[in-house]
Amino acid sequence: MTKRTKLEGMKSADSVCQEISPDERVIALTKTNSRLLGKIEALKDDYGAVKVFFEEIAGLTAASTPLPLLNDENWFNEVDGDSLSFNLHLGDWHAGAVQEASEVENFGEFSPDILHDRILDKLLPKILQHIQMYKSVHNIDECVVICTGDFISGDIHDELTRTNAFPITEQVIFAANLLASLIGSMAPYFPKIRLEFVSLDNHGRLTKKYQFKEGGKNSANYLVGYIAKLVLANHKNVECNIYPMAEKIIEVKGRRYLTFHGHGIKSWMGIPFYGINRQVAREAKARMNMMESYHFNLAVMGHFHTSSYLPEHMLEMCGSVSGTDAFDHSAGRHAEPAQTSWFTHPKYGEINWNRWQLK
């Protein structure tokens, strides 16, 4: 019997390398796992910083004192008939933007002072007068304020950074306080007011390109709704709902309004009615086989600075407070500054749509 040499019992160099070195797949998965863990930690840091920032804002924002309820027994006197909801559609305020009239052939002019005047000195009195007329023949038990974004000018373009009246931080405070002032001034005239605020838009975004995942929170427009809610905290008849998402179904008197800003609709030169119709049709078709709560009666949007009510196309658009700006002018898109409203009847749906001209 031959003796085994020491070399016969030893492992080869290749087999040793295989044991101590994992294969390429394991190496790749390990690196991917490490990279993802790093991203998670970074996101936690970002989320924590945003949370601290919001808490600081909450500590610095003082809630306003509610105005006394209207001391007029005739105002809240109920009449025979169904109760209606008054819906006010607000959007495209562009707080902080400045537009010289001479640049757009005097089609429009805009500034923070003009914005303030159009909201509190023009829109508010018209709305209250309108409501007073309707209260004589209808019960109006609720006001729903639907907000579809672009409440600030932002700094998404270099030209805005150069021409805005003040930076984005001041724009947020200005717009939030103006929105809270409008709703606070309306509060005494309604048993209940609902602020329905969809935050995802384009002018408030904090990234160069459109952000849809978590874009509703990573937005200065989200702060507008957040601060307005803090200012209105003491108004017991005001409910504030903020939706950090691209679109949201808002229910009013059994009707459902698909609410979104509209910047996801591709456009070129003017108003893309075909693109808008396609978007609404796609949404309606996609929701056909879903539960009924996902169906909608009307798409409510802004973005294109024009006000329209096209029930046959299931579409309502609020216009803008800024009116025609330099970009609108270059695209052949002219519209007077306006916001919109309508009533919702529990049986007959939308009635008495109004375009409130603010120029």
C-alpha positions as CSV (number, residue, x, y, z in Angstrom):
1,M,0.0,0.0,0.0
2,T,1.5,3.3,-1.1
3,K,1.6,6.2,1.3
4,R,-0.3,9.4,0.5
5,T,1.8,12.4,0.2
6,K,1.0,15.7,2.0
7,L,0.2,17.3,-1.3
8,E,-2.6,14.8,-2.1
9,G,-4.7,16.0,0.9
10,M,-4.3,19.7,0.1
11,K,-6.9,21.8,-1.7
12,S,-6.2,23.5,-5.0
13,A,-5.7,27.2,-5.2
14,D,-8.9,27.5,-7.3
15,S,-11.1,25.7,-4.8
16,V,-9.8,27.9,-1.9
17,C,-10.6,31.0,-3.9
18,Q,-14.1,29.8,-4.5
19,E,-14.7,29.2,-0.8
20,I,-13.4,32.6,0.4
21,S,-14.7,34.7,-2.6
22,P,-18.4,34.7,-3.3
23,D,-19.6,34.6,-6.9
24,E,-20.4,37.8,-8.9
25,R,-24.1,37.7,-8.2
26,V,-23.6,37.8,-4.4
27,I,-21.2,40.7,-4.8
28,A,-23.6,42.6,-6.9
29,L,-26.6,42.0,-4.6
30,T,-24.5,43.0,-1.6
31,K,-23.5,46.3,-3.2
32,T,-27.1,47.0,-4.2
33,N,-28.3,46.3,-0.7
34,S,-25.7,48.6,0.7
35,R,-26.6,51.4,-1.8
36,L,-30.3,51.1,-1.0
37,L,-29.7,51.2,2.8
38,G,-27.8,54.4,2.2
39,K,-30.7,55.9,0.3
40,I,-33.1,54.9,3.0
41,E,-30.9,56.7,5.6
42,A,-30.7,59.8,3.4
43,L,-34.5,59.8,2.9
44,K,-35.0,59.5,6.7
45,D,-32.7,62.5,7.1
46,D,-34.6,64.5,4.5
47,Y,-38.0,63.6,6.0
48,G,-36.7,64.5,9.5
49,A,-35.5,67.8,8.3
50,V,-38.8,68.6,6.6
51,K,-40.7,67.5,9.7
52,V,-38.6,69.8,11.9
53,F,-39.1,72.6,9.4
54,F,-42.9,72.2,9.5
55,E,-42.8,72.1,13.3
56,E,-40.8,75.3,13.3
57,I,-43.3,76.9,11.0
58,A,-46.2,75.8,13.2
59,G,-44.4,77.4,16.2
60,L,-44.0,80.7,14.3
61,T,-47.5,80.8,12.7
62,A,-50.2,82.5,14.8
63,A,-53.7,81.4,14.4
64,S,-56.0,84.2,13.5
65,T,-59.0,85.3,15.6
66,P,-62.3,84.3,13.9
67,L,-64.7,87.0,13.0
68,P,-68.0,86.8,14.9
69,L,-70.8,84.9,13.1
70,L,-73.1,87.1,11.2
71,N,-75.7,88.4,13.7
72,D,-78.6,88.4,11.3
73,E,-81.4,85.9,11.9
74,N,-82.6,86.4,8.4
75,W,-79.3,85.3,6.9
76,F,-79.5,81.8,8.4
77,N,-83.2,81.5,8.2
78,E,-84.1,78.2,6.4
79,V,-86.4,78.2,3.4
80,D,-88.3,75.3,1.9
81,G,-86.3,73.1,-0.5
82,D,-83.1,71.2,-0.7
83,S,-79.8,72.4,0.7
84,L,-77.2,73.5,-1.8
85,S,-73.4,73.6,-1.6
86,F,-71.6,76.7,-2.8
87,N,-68.3,75.7,-4.5
88,L,-65.5,78.2,-5.0
89,H,-62.7,77.1,-7.3
90,L,-59.4,78.9,-6.6
91,G,-56.0,78.5,-8.4
92,D,-53.2,80.1,-10.3
93,W,-52.7,83.0,-8.0
94,H,-48.9,83.3,-8.8
95,A,-48.2,85.2,-5.6
96,G,-44.9,87.2,-6.0
97,A,-45.1,87.4,-9.8
98,V,-44.8,90.8,-11.6
99,Q,-46.0,91.5,-15.1
100,E,-45.5,94.8,-16.8
101,A,-48.5,95.8,-19.0
102,S,-46.3,97.2,-21.8
103,E,-44.7,93.8,-22.3
104,V,-48.0,92.1,-23.2
105,E,-49.6,95.0,-25.3
106,N,-51.6,96.0,-22.2
107,F,-53.5,92.7,-22.2
108,G,-52.5,92.3,-18.6
109,E,-50.7,93.7,-15.6
110,F,-49.9,92.0,-12.3
111,S,-48.2,92.4,-9.0
112,P,-48.6,91.3,-5.4
113,D,-50.7,94.4,-4.6
114,I,-53.0,93.7,-7.6
115,L,-53.3,90.1,-6.4
116,H,-54.3,91.2,-2.9
117,D,-56.8,93.7,-4.4
118,R,-58.4,91.2,-6.7
119,I,-59.0,88.6,-4.0
120,L,-60.1,90.7,-1.1
121,D,-61.5,93.8,-2.7
122,K,-63.1,92.3,-5.8
123,L,-63.7,88.6,-5.5
124,L,-64.8,88.5,-1.8
125,P,-67.6,91.2,-2.1
126,K,-68.9,89.7,-5.3
127,I,-69.2,86.3,-3.6
128,L,-70.9,87.5,-0.5
129,Q,-73.4,89.5,-2.6
130,H,-74.1,86.5,-4.8
131,I,-74.7,84.3,-1.7
132,Q,-77.0,86.8,-0.1
133,M,-79.2,86.8,-3.2
134,Y,-79.3,83.0,-3.3
135,K,-80.0,82.6,0.4
136,S,-83.4,84.2,-0.1
137,V,-84.6,81.2,-2.1
138,H,-82.2,78.3,-1.2
139,N,-80.7,76.7,1.8
140,I,-76.9,76.9,1.5
141,D,-75.5,74.8,4.3
142,E,-71.9,74.5,3.1
143,C,-69.1,76.2,1.2
144,V,-66.5,74.0,-0.5
145,V,-63.3,75.9,-1.5
146,I,-61.5,73.7,-4.1
147,C,-57.8,74.7,-4.6
148,T,-55.9,73.4,-7.7
149,G,-52.4,74.8,-7.2
150,D,-49.9,77.4,-8.5
151,F,-50.6,79.7,-5.6
152,I,-47.1,81.1,-5.8
153,S,-44.9,82.2,-8.7
154,G,-42.0,80.1,-7.5
155,D,-38.5,80.0,-9.1
156,I,-38.7,77.1,-11.5
157,H,-37.5,79.4,-14.4
158,D,-34.6,81.8,-14.4
159,E,-36.9,84.6,-15.6
160,L,-39.1,84.2,-12.6
161,T,-36.1,84.4,-10.2
162,R,-35.1,87.6,-11.9
163,T,-38.5,89.3,-12.1
164,N,-40.4,88.1,-9.0
165,A,-41.2,90.8,-6.4
166,F,-39.8,88.7,-3.6
167,P,-38.3,85.2,-3.0
168,I,-40.2,82.0,-2.7
169,T,-40.3,82.0,1.1
170,E,-42.2,85.3,1.2
171,Q,-44.4,84.1,-1.6
172,V,-45.6,81.2,0.5
173,I,-46.4,83.4,3.5
174,F,-48.1,86.0,1.3
175,A,-50.3,83.4,-0.5
176,A,-51.1,81.4,2.7
177,N,-52.2,84.5,4.6
178,L,-54.2,85.8,1.7
179,L,-56.0,82.4,1.3
180,A,-56.7,82.3,5.1
181,S,-58.0,85.9,5.0
182,L,-60.4,85.1,2.2
183,I,-61.8,82.0,3.9
184,G,-61.8,83.7,7.3
185,S,-63.8,86.6,5.9
186,M,-66.3,84.1,4.4
187,A,-66.6,82.0,7.5
188,P,-69.3,84.1,9.3
189,Y,-71.6,83.6,6.3
190,F,-71.7,79.8,6.1
191,P,-72.5,77.1,8.7
192,K,-69.5,75.2,7.4
193,I,-66.6,75.7,5.0
194,R,-64.4,73.0,3.6
195,L,-61.0,73.8,2.2
196,E,-60.0,71.0,-0.2
197,F,-56.4,71.7,-1.2
198,V,-54.6,69.5,-3.8
199,S,-50.9,70.5,-3.5
200,L,-49.1,68.9,-6.5
201,D,-48.6,71.6,-9.1
202,N,-45.7,72.9,-11.2
203,H,-44.8,76.5,-10.0
204,G,-44.4,75.3,-6.4
205,R,-42.1,72.4,-7.1
206,L,-38.7,72.3,-5.6
207,T,-37.1,70.2,-8.3
208,K,-36.0,71.3,-11.8
209,K,-38.1,68.6,-13.5
210,Y,-41.7,67.6,-12.6
211,Q,-41.8,65.3,-9.6
212,F,-44.8,63.0,-9.1
213,K,-43.6,60.6,-6.5
214,E,-43.9,62.6,-3.2
215,G,-44.1,65.7,-5.3
216,G,-47.2,66.8,-3.4
217,K,-45.1,67.3,-0.3
218,N,-41.8,68.3,-1.8
219,S,-43.5,71.5,-2.9
220,A,-43.8,75.1,-1.7
221,N,-47.4,74.9,-2.6
222,Y,-47.9,72.3,0.1
223,L,-46.7,74.9,2.6
224,V,-49.3,77.4,1.4
225,G,-52.1,75.0,2.3
226,Y,-50.3,73.9,5.5
227,I,-49.8,77.5,6.8
228,A,-53.3,78.5,5.8
229,K,-54.6,75.6,7.9
230,L,-52.6,76.8,10.9
231,V,-53.9,80.3,10.5
232,L,-57.5,79.0,10.4
233,A,-57.1,76.7,13.3
234,N,-59.4,78.7,15.6
235,H,-62.3,78.8,13.1
236,K,-64.5,76.1,14.4
237,N,-66.7,76.0,11.2
238,V,-63.7,75.6,8.9
239,E,-62.4,72.2,7.9
240,C,-59.0,72.1,6.1
241,N,-58.0,69.0,4.0
242,I,-54.6,69.0,2.3
243,Y,-54.0,66.3,-0.3
244,P,-50.2,65.9,-1.2
245,M,-51.0,64.0,-4.4
246,A,-51.5,64.5,-8.1
247,E,-55.3,64.2,-8.0
248,K,-58.1,63.6,-5.6
249,I,-61.9,62.9,-5.7
250,I,-63.8,65.6,-3.8
251,E,-67.3,64.6,-2.9
252,V,-70.0,67.3,-2.7
253,K,-73.7,66.6,-2.3
254,G,-73.3,63.1,-3.8
255,R,-71.3,64.5,-6.8
256,R,-67.7,63.6,-7.3
257,Y,-65.1,66.1,-8.6
258,L,-61.8,64.7,-9.9
259,T,-59.5,67.5,-8.8
260,F,-56.0,68.1,-10.2
261,H,-53.7,70.9,-11.4
262,G,-53.3,70.0,-15.0
263,H,-49.5,70.4,-15.6
264,G,-49.3,66.7,-16.6
265,I,-51.2,67.4,-19.8
266,K,-48.8,68.0,-22.7
267,S,-49.3,71.3,-24.5
268,W,-47.8,73.5,-27.2
269,M,-48.9,77.0,-28.2
270,G,-52.3,77.8,-26.7
271,I,-54.9,75.7,-24.9
272,P,-54.6,71.9,-25.6
273,F,-58.3,71.1,-25.6
274,Y,-57.6,67.8,-27.3
275,G,-55.0,66.8,-24.7
276,I,-57.4,67.9,-21.9
277,N,-60.3,65.8,-23.4
278,R,-57.9,62.8,-23.7
279,Q,-56.9,63.1,-20.1
280,V,-60.5,63.3,-18.8
281,A,-61.5,60.4,-21.1
282,R,-58.6,58.2,-20.0
283,E,-59.4,58.8,-16.3
284,A,-63.1,58.0,-16.9
285,K,-62.3,54.8,-18.8
286,A,-59.7,53.7,-16.3
287,R,-62.2,54.1,-13.4
288,M,-65.2,52.3,-15.2
289,N,-64.4,49.0,-13.6
290,M,-63.4,50.3,-10.2
291,M,-65.7,50.8,-7.3
292,E,-68.2,53.6,-7.6
293,S,-66.3,55.9,-5.2
294,Y,-63.6,56.2,-7.9
295,H,-66.0,57.4,-10.5
296,F,-66.3,61.1,-11.1
297,N,-68.9,63.6,-12.6
298,L,-66.6,66.5,-13.4
299,A,-62.9,67.1,-13.8
300,V,-61.9,70.3,-11.9
301,M,-58.5,71.8,-12.9
302,G,-56.5,74.9,-13.6
303,H,-53.0,75.5,-15.0
304,F,-53.9,77.0,-18.4
305,H,-55.0,80.4,-17.1
306,T,-58.5,80.2,-18.8
307,S,-61.8,79.6,-17.2
308,S,-64.3,77.2,-18.8
309,Y,-67.3,75.1,-17.9
310,L,-67.9,72.3,-20.4
311,P,-70.3,69.8,-18.8
312,E,-70.5,67.8,-22.1
313,H,-66.8,67.2,-21.7
314,M,-67.0,66.7,-17.9
315,L,-64.6,69.7,-17.5
316,E,-64.4,72.8,-15.3
317,M,-61.4,75.2,-15.2
318,C,-60.8,78.1,-12.9
319,G,-58.7,80.6,-14.8
320,S,-56.0,82.6,-13.1
321,V,-55.8,85.7,-10.9
322,S,-52.7,86.9,-12.8
323,G,-54.4,87.0,-16.2
324,T,-52.4,87.1,-19.4
325,D,-48.6,87.0,-18.7
326,A,-45.7,87.1,-21.1
327,F,-45.7,83.3,-21.7
328,D,-49.5,83.4,-22.4
329,H,-49.0,86.2,-24.8
330,S,-46.3,84.4,-26.7
331,A,-48.6,81.4,-27.0
332,G,-51.6,83.3,-28.2
333,R,-53.5,82.5,-25.0
334,H,-55.3,85.6,-23.7
335,A,-57.8,85.6,-20.8
336,E,-59.0,88.1,-18.3
337,P,-58.1,87.3,-14.7
338,A,-60.9,85.3,-13.2
339,Q,-61.9,82.6,-10.7
340,T,-65.0,80.4,-10.8
341,S,-67.8,79.1,-8.7
342,W,-71.0,77.0,-8.9
343,F,-73.7,75.5,-6.8
344,T,-74.1,71.7,-6.3
345,H,-77.7,70.5,-6.0
346,P,-78.2,67.0,-4.5
347,K,-80.7,66.1,-7.3
348,Y,-79.8,68.3,-10.3
349,G,-76.0,68.5,-9.9
350,E,-74.1,71.6,-11.0
351,I,-76.1,74.8,-11.4
352,N,-75.3,78.4,-11.9
353,W,-71.6,78.3,-12.9
354,N,-70.0,81.8,-12.7
355,R,-66.8,83.3,-14.0
356,W,-65.8,86.1,-11.6
357,Q,-64.0,88.7,-13.7
358,L,-61.3,90.4,-11.5
359,K,-59.8,93.0,-13.7
